[in-house]
Amino acid sequence: LRFAPSHRTKSIGFLKCLTACNTTLVDFVERQKTFADSSKSWSVDVAGIDGATFDLSVKNQNDGDEVTLRTPQDIVDEIAALDAESADVLATIRGLVA
């Protein structure tokens, strides 16, 4: 994957992100050839997977950042709120073109 800078790019941060992502991808591809680990690698013992939930959420014990996951109910509530917002926007658009 390669991204070329464009005169339309509005954000230097975006280009920095693309460079960082590309560097990470190149590192991953190189390490994948031998299955070599990095500071961002981790493995999960199959015996440690909860058989009731089969929770395979990303939990890198090598990464110090703790991520708080939303509950399924929070996710469903957000989807419902976004759907209602979309319905309002669509109704406005229909009113404009009618």
N, C-alpha and C positions, 0 to 999 in steps of 0.2 A: 504494500500500500504506500503510495507516495502522494503527497500534497504539494503543489507548487504555490508559492505566494502569489497573490493577485493584487492589482491596484484597487480592487473592490474590498479588500480586507479592512475591517474597521478596528480590529483589536490586535495589538501586539501580543497580549496575553494569550490570545487564541493561537497565534503562531508558535509561541513558546510551548503551549500545551501540545500542539501537533508534533513538535520536535521531541518533547519528552516522551510522548506516546510512541513515536516511531522508534526512539532509542530503546524503550522498554520492550517493544515488539521484537526488535533485532536481537536484543539480549535473550529474550524468551526462545526465539527460534534457534539460536546457537546452543543454548542450554538443553533444549528439547532433544537435540541429536544424541546426547549421552545421558539424558535425564538428570543432569547436574542440578543441584540445589543452589539457591541464592538466598540473600537475606529476606526476600519476600516469599520464599517457598515454605510450604508446610504440607504434612501428610496427615491423613486421618486413618487410624486403625479401624478396620471394619468392625471389630468386636466392640468398639466404642460408640457405634451408631445406634441410637435409640430405635429399637424395632417397632415401637408403637407409632412414632412420628416420622421416622426416616429423615430427620432434620439434617439437611446438607447445607445449611446456610453458611456463608463465608465467615470463618472465625480464624483469622491468622494470628496465632499465638506469638509470632515474631514481630507483629506490628503493635506498637504501644497505643494506638488509637482505639478507644472503646466506642463501638457503634451501638446506639440504642435503636432497636428495631421496633417498628410500629406493630400494633396488634392487628389481627385480621379485621376486627370491627372498625378500627381507625381507618384502614385502607378502604373498606367498603363505604364508610361514611364520606370519605374524600371523593370517591368515585361518584357517589350520589350527588354531592354538592357540585362537582364539575359537570355532571350531566344536566343538572338544573340550570346552571349558568349557561351551558351550551344551548339549552332549549330557549332561554330568554334571548340570547343573541340571535338565534335562528328566527324567532318570532319577530324581532326587530327588523331583520333583513327582509323577511316576508312582507312586513308592513311597508317597507321602502320600495319594494319592487311590484307591489300589487297595484 
